[in-house]
């Protein structure tokens, strides 16, 4: 049998260099992600910023990763996901 692992909610704070090629600007960000641990949360932020904003990993500076109570998240999607007790695919 496989062991059940609890998915947690993390707040990731940092800055990233947006629009590197034309008018580069370093901008702060706060992202809320669901992950099993801090490393997965960090990878999720790298993937999201890289795929949606074309930002390279070297241009993303993560300052803080903190586990939070999902109800304190400012993103409705995170609050709704935290209420699920199982997902059927």
Order of alpha helices (4+ residues) and beta strands (2+ residues): beta-beta-alpha-beta-alpha
